[in-house]
Amino acid sequence: MAAPVDGRMRRRRDRDRLADMTALPSTPAFDTSRPFTRADAVASGLDPRLLRGSRFRRIFRGVYVHRDTSVDQLVRTQAALVLHPPDAFASHFSAARTYRLPVPHDPNEHVSVLRSADRRSRPGVRSHLLTSADPEVVTYRGVRVSAPFQMFLELASVLDLVDLVVVGDALVRLFKTRSVTLVSWLSDRTDRYSAIARRAAALVRNDVDSPMETRLRLLIVLAGLPEPEVNFKIRDEHGHVVVRLDLSYPGLRLIVEYDGRQHAEDVAQWNRDLDRRELFDDEEWRILVVTAKGIFNEPERTLERIRKALVKRGCPRVPRTFDDTWRRHFPGR
């Protein structure tokens, strides 16, 4: 005698059978490989019972996509947008992730709307009502999204100063613009968080290679030590660039170098580093290597190492004590 089938299993079996027997609507405009709402499905002639079967997966309440679509970050952002009117756009963290800029983890998708009635409340979706009547919006990777400088201003409301500068450094590099252009764009903004954005923009630098380089530079600057030069180029007698230095004090022949763990695991990189070290030794450069531990766990020790190196290399006006501003952003172990 066959085992009894409970009600839940029977309903699921019936839905799957219906999905197998029912063809999707043939309307060309209805593309189930992209996120859609239940209302979209009904309007296109799709039986809403199919949405509860195995053919589709739910992203947010009332938003679905075909099961064969990989739900990555971009698809989640698109899913949040379809809940809102066409003039809404991805903003804040969602905009930064669409641009593939480095931001801290945030579990929500962020959408900005022009009217209070257009906000949509869902777990995993945050709707922001614009305070500016004329936001700058572009289409990037097929998504309506805050323009890069607009996004930077939005993030000033949610990010720590250091994280915001990390975004700014990456932004000017990605879009091949200059930090002074960002500063200029923000100069006459009167938005609520524009003063915070202007402070961060003043610390953004061109040609920065990585978020950790930004963090190391800001640790130095916020402690009141002289700011190192970014991406200084050493040239040979013919004017050709021999090596680029992430952070350095060229007049003192002092290099402050962030060294990630991957270098120790990459033999080719390790050999290149040895060649560079020989070049620096020949020219009497001093290299001060800082790791992630020195930034996140032992920032004060790192600052003291840099301060002593500056003094030994003859740097004038090196403070004997550090400005305490750095402590708010680099609490250490």
PLY file of the C-alpha trace (Angstrom):
ply
format ascii 1.0
element vertex 333
property float x
property float y
property float z
element edge 332
property int vertex1
property int vertex2
end_header
0.00 0.00 0.00
1.43 3.41 -1.01
2.33 5.88 1.73
-0.18 8.73 2.12
0.71 12.06 0.55
0.17 15.05 2.83
-1.60 18.20 1.63
1.56 20.27 1.18
3.27 17.67 -0.99
0.11 17.22 -3.05
-0.22 20.95 -3.71
3.41 21.21 -4.76
3.04 18.18 -7.04
-0.03 19.75 -8.64
1.75 23.07 -9.19
4.71 21.35 -10.82
2.37 19.35 -13.04
0.63 22.57 -14.04
3.98 24.18 -14.82
4.88 21.26 -17.08
1.56 21.42 -18.93
1.30 25.20 -19.26
3.37 27.11 -21.78
4.75 30.54 -20.95
3.06 33.48 -22.68
4.40 34.13 -26.14
4.33 37.93 -25.71
7.80 39.07 -26.86
7.92 41.88 -24.27
7.61 39.48 -21.33
11.08 38.18 -20.52
11.13 35.89 -17.48
14.93 35.77 -17.48
14.80 39.26 -15.96
13.05 40.08 -12.67
9.31 40.74 -12.93
6.42 41.35 -10.56
3.35 39.23 -10.05
1.32 41.99 -11.71
3.63 41.82 -14.75
3.06 38.07 -14.97
-0.75 38.40 -14.79
-0.78 41.21 -17.35
1.23 39.02 -19.73
-1.18 36.10 -19.37
0.94 33.92 -17.12
-1.08 31.86 -14.66
0.00 33.25 -11.24
-0.16 29.73 -9.79
2.98 28.95 -11.76
4.92 31.45 -9.65
4.60 29.09 -6.69
6.07 26.18 -8.61
9.65 25.17 -9.35
9.86 27.04 -12.66
10.46 30.39 -10.93
12.31 31.64 -7.91
11.27 34.51 -5.69
13.81 37.30 -5.10
11.69 39.66 -2.98
8.06 39.46 -1.98
6.12 39.83 -5.23
9.22 39.73 -7.48
10.26 36.63 -9.43
12.68 35.42 -12.05
13.05 32.24 -14.09
14.84 29.46 -12.22
17.64 29.36 -14.83
18.67 32.96 -14.07
21.56 33.27 -11.66
20.54 35.77 -9.00
23.69 37.85 -8.60
24.03 41.37 -7.23
22.97 43.04 -10.47
19.81 40.89 -10.73
18.89 41.74 -7.13
19.21 45.43 -7.93
17.03 45.00 -11.01
14.51 43.11 -8.88
14.30 45.98 -6.40
13.77 48.46 -9.22
10.83 46.63 -10.82
8.86 47.23 -7.62
9.07 50.97 -8.24
7.93 53.39 -10.98
10.10 53.81 -14.10
11.66 57.07 -12.86
13.09 55.40 -9.73
16.77 54.47 -9.76
19.32 52.39 -7.86
21.21 54.51 -5.33
23.53 54.39 -2.30
25.04 50.90 -1.82
23.17 49.47 -4.81
24.62 52.14 -7.09
28.14 51.51 -5.78
27.79 47.76 -6.28
26.46 48.29 -9.81
29.63 50.28 -10.54
31.65 47.51 -8.81
33.10 49.99 -6.31
34.39 48.81 -2.92
31.78 49.36 -0.20
31.17 47.56 3.11
28.59 44.78 3.11
24.99 45.93 3.30
22.15 43.39 3.04
19.64 45.74 1.42
19.00 47.00 -2.08
18.62 50.78 -2.20
16.25 52.61 -4.54
15.57 56.36 -4.67
12.15 57.72 -5.67
10.81 61.17 -6.51
7.52 60.94 -4.62
6.68 59.60 -1.17
3.82 57.50 -2.60
6.34 55.63 -4.77
8.21 54.09 -1.86
7.88 50.30 -1.55
8.36 48.54 1.75
9.90 45.07 1.49
12.36 43.05 3.54
15.67 43.54 1.76
14.65 46.73 -0.06
15.10 50.30 1.17
13.36 53.16 -0.60
14.81 56.67 -0.24
12.79 59.82 -0.91
14.88 62.36 -2.80
15.61 65.70 -1.20
17.01 67.03 -4.48
14.52 67.87 -7.22
17.04 67.26 -10.00
19.09 64.11 -9.34
21.76 63.03 -11.80
20.84 59.60 -13.14
22.54 57.46 -15.80
22.09 53.99 -17.25
24.98 51.66 -16.41
25.07 47.91 -17.10
21.45 48.24 -18.16
20.32 49.74 -14.82
19.03 53.22 -13.99
21.48 54.32 -11.35
22.73 57.43 -9.57
25.48 59.15 -11.54
28.90 58.55 -9.93
29.22 61.89 -8.11
25.56 61.74 -7.06
26.22 58.29 -5.60
29.25 59.61 -3.68
27.02 62.25 -2.10
24.39 59.64 -1.21
26.98 57.43 0.46
28.04 60.32 2.68
24.83 59.65 4.62
25.72 56.04 5.43
29.50 55.56 5.31
32.36 56.29 7.70
34.85 58.91 6.44
37.51 56.32 5.58
35.10 54.06 3.70
33.81 57.07 1.77
37.32 58.10 0.71
37.97 54.48 -0.35
34.96 54.80 -2.67
36.15 58.20 -3.91
39.66 56.96 -4.75
38.21 54.00 -6.64
35.61 56.19 -8.37
38.05 58.68 -9.90
40.24 55.81 -11.08
37.37 53.81 -12.60
35.88 56.75 -14.50
39.24 58.30 -15.41
38.35 61.62 -13.86
40.22 63.74 -11.30
39.67 64.37 -7.62
39.44 68.12 -8.24
36.44 67.49 -10.49
34.64 65.70 -7.67
35.53 68.53 -5.27
34.23 71.10 -7.77
30.95 69.21 -8.30
30.32 69.16 -4.55
31.33 72.77 -3.95
27.88 74.31 -4.37
25.75 71.40 -3.15
23.43 72.17 -0.26
22.18 68.65 0.43
22.02 67.50 4.04
25.23 65.47 3.87
27.15 67.66 1.42
29.56 68.95 4.10
30.55 65.37 4.98
30.96 64.57 1.28
33.15 67.64 0.76
35.41 66.66 3.66
35.87 63.18 2.19
36.36 64.51 -1.35
39.18 66.73 -0.12
41.00 63.53 0.89
40.43 61.71 -2.42
43.55 61.26 -4.53
44.20 60.25 -8.14
45.86 57.03 -9.31
45.28 55.04 -6.11
45.61 51.32 -6.75
43.71 49.68 -3.89
41.40 50.25 -0.91
44.17 49.17 1.49
46.48 51.80 0.05
43.77 54.38 0.75
43.37 53.14 4.31
47.11 53.29 4.98
47.33 56.82 3.58
44.41 58.00 5.70
45.84 56.43 8.84
48.95 58.56 8.27
47.07 61.76 7.40
44.45 61.58 10.17
47.23 61.12 12.73
48.72 64.44 11.63
51.82 63.06 9.92
52.94 64.50 6.57
50.95 63.06 3.67
52.89 60.70 1.41
52.83 61.17 -2.35
50.68 58.74 -4.33
52.05 56.79 -7.31
55.44 58.51 -7.55
57.41 57.35 -10.61
61.11 56.57 -10.58
62.67 57.00 -14.03
65.93 55.88 -15.58
68.45 58.12 -17.32
66.33 57.98 -20.50
63.18 59.14 -18.75
61.49 55.75 -18.83
59.47 54.73 -15.78
61.33 52.01 -13.91
58.96 51.61 -10.97
55.89 53.24 -9.45
55.62 53.75 -5.70
52.20 53.50 -4.09
53.03 55.77 -1.16
56.33 57.57 -0.66
58.19 60.66 0.47
60.45 61.15 -2.58
62.48 63.97 -1.07
63.37 61.73 1.85
63.78 58.57 -0.23
61.28 56.87 2.07
58.68 54.36 0.86
55.66 53.27 2.89
54.40 50.15 1.15
51.30 48.10 1.83
52.08 44.44 1.25
49.13 42.07 0.91
49.35 38.40 1.88
49.07 37.35 -1.79
52.60 38.60 -2.47
54.07 35.98 -0.18
52.17 33.28 -2.05
53.09 34.46 -5.55
56.64 33.40 -6.48
56.81 35.65 -9.55
55.69 38.66 -7.52
58.16 37.77 -4.79
61.01 37.72 -7.32
59.91 41.07 -8.74
59.86 42.48 -5.23
63.43 41.29 -4.67
64.55 43.09 -7.84
62.79 46.25 -6.69
64.41 46.04 -3.26
67.88 45.81 -4.86
67.11 48.90 -6.95
66.03 50.80 -3.85
69.07 49.66 -1.89
71.36 50.90 -4.66
69.69 54.30 -4.55
69.57 54.37 -0.72
65.79 54.31 -0.43
64.27 53.09 2.85
61.26 50.77 2.53
58.77 50.53 5.37
56.43 47.58 4.78
52.95 47.60 6.35
50.54 44.65 6.32
46.82 44.44 7.04
47.66 43.63 10.66
49.49 46.93 10.92
46.39 48.82 9.77
43.55 46.96 11.47
45.17 45.45 14.59
48.20 47.62 15.39
47.61 51.06 13.85
49.41 52.97 16.62
52.52 50.83 16.25
52.43 51.45 12.50
52.18 55.20 13.05
55.13 55.13 15.44
57.22 53.21 12.91
56.42 55.79 10.23
57.04 58.74 12.57
60.47 57.39 13.58
61.40 56.72 9.94
60.43 60.28 8.99
62.58 61.70 11.79
65.57 59.52 10.84
65.30 60.58 7.20
65.40 64.24 8.21
61.79 65.24 7.71
61.13 68.67 9.24
58.15 69.39 11.51
57.30 65.80 12.43
54.86 65.96 15.36
55.94 64.31 18.60
52.38 63.21 19.36
49.62 62.11 17.03
46.35 63.85 16.35
43.67 61.66 17.95
41.39 61.87 14.90
42.78 58.58 13.57
41.49 56.66 16.61
37.84 57.10 15.60
38.48 55.34 12.30
41.22 52.85 13.20
40.35 51.48 16.65
42.87 48.66 16.44
42.70 45.30 18.15
0 1
1 2
2 3
3 4
4 5
5 6
6 7
7 8
8 9
9 10
10 11
11 12
12 13
13 14
14 15
15 16
16 17
17 18
18 19
19 20
20 21
21 22
22 23
23 24
24 25
25 26
26 27
27 28
28 29
29 30
30 31
31 32
32 33
33 34
34 35
35 36
36 37
37 38
38 39
39 40
40 41
41 42
42 43
43 44
44 45
45 46
46 47
47 48
48 49
49 50
50 51
51 52
52 53
53 54
54 55
55 56
56 57
57 58
58 59
59 60
60 61
61 62
62 63
63 64
64 65
65 66
66 67
67 68
68 69
69 70
70 71
71 72
72 73
73 74
74 75
75 76
76 77
77 78
78 79
79 80
80 81
81 82
82 83
83 84
84 85
85 86
86 87
87 88
88 89
89 90
90 91
91 92
92 93
93 94
94 95
95 96
96 97
97 98
98 99
99 100
100 101
101 102
102 103
103 104
104 105
105 106
106 107
107 108
108 109
109 110
110 111
111 112
112 113
113 114
114 115
115 116
116 117
117 118
118 119
119 120
120 121
121 122
122 123
123 124
124 125
125 126
126 127
127 128
128 129
129 130
130 131
131 132
132 133
133 134
134 135
135 136
136 137
137 138
138 139
139 140
140 141
141 142
142 143
143 144
144 145
145 146
146 147
147 148
148 149
149 150
150 151
151 152
152 153
153 154
154 155
155 156
156 157
157 158
158 159
159 160
160 161
161 162
162 163
163 164
164 165
165 166
166 167
167 168
168 169
169 170
170 171
171 172
172 173
173 174
174 175
175 176
176 177
177 178
178 179
179 180
180 181
181 182
182 183
183 184
184 185
185 186
186 187
187 188
188 189
189 190
190 191
191 192
192 193
193 194
194 195
195 196
196 197
197 198
198 199
199 200
200 201
201 202
202 203
203 204
204 205
205 206
206 207
207 208
208 209
209 210
210 211
211 212
212 213
213 214
214 215
215 216
216 217
217 218
218 219
219 220
220 221
221 222
222 223
223 224
224 225
225 226
226 227
227 228
228 229
229 230
230 231
231 232
232 233
233 234
234 235
235 236
236 237
237 238
238 239
239 240
240 241
241 242
242 243
243 244
244 245
245 246
246 247
247 248
248 249
249 250
250 251
251 252
252 253
253 254
254 255
255 256
256 257
257 258
258 259
259 260
260 261
261 262
262 263
263 264
264 265
265 266
266 267
267 268
268 269
269 270
270 271
271 272
272 273
273 274
274 275
275 276
276 277
277 278
278 279
279 280
280 281
281 282
282 283
283 284
284 285
285 286
286 287
287 288
288 289
289 290
290 291
291 292
292 293
293 294
294 295
295 296
296 297
297 298
298 299
299 300
300 301
301 302
302 303
303 304
304 305
305 306
306 307
307 308
308 309
309 310
310 311
311 312
312 313
313 314
314 315
315 316
316 317
317 318
318 319
319 320
320 321
321 322
322 323
323 324
324 325
325 326
326 327
327 328
328 329
329 330
330 331
331 332
